[in-house]
Amino acid sequence: MEKLRLLADIDDKLVRELKKRLIDEKLKYKEWLTAQIKEYLKKKGKGKSE
């Protein structure tokens, strides 16, 4: 629970989404984190080209 507490200090919305998906969708943390990183990089790339 320590890791979720640290994440909660950073972004409350992400923590709620993660907890819900871990429970409801039986999502693995690594899968969720990988998707978040890919989405971040995709957005970051769009910002550079504009």
HELIX and SHEET records of a PDB file:
HELIX    1   1 GLU A    2  ILE A   10  1                                   9    
HELIX    2   2 ASP A   12  ASP A   24  1                                  13    
HELIX    3   3 TYR A   29  SER A   49  1                                  21    
END                                                                             
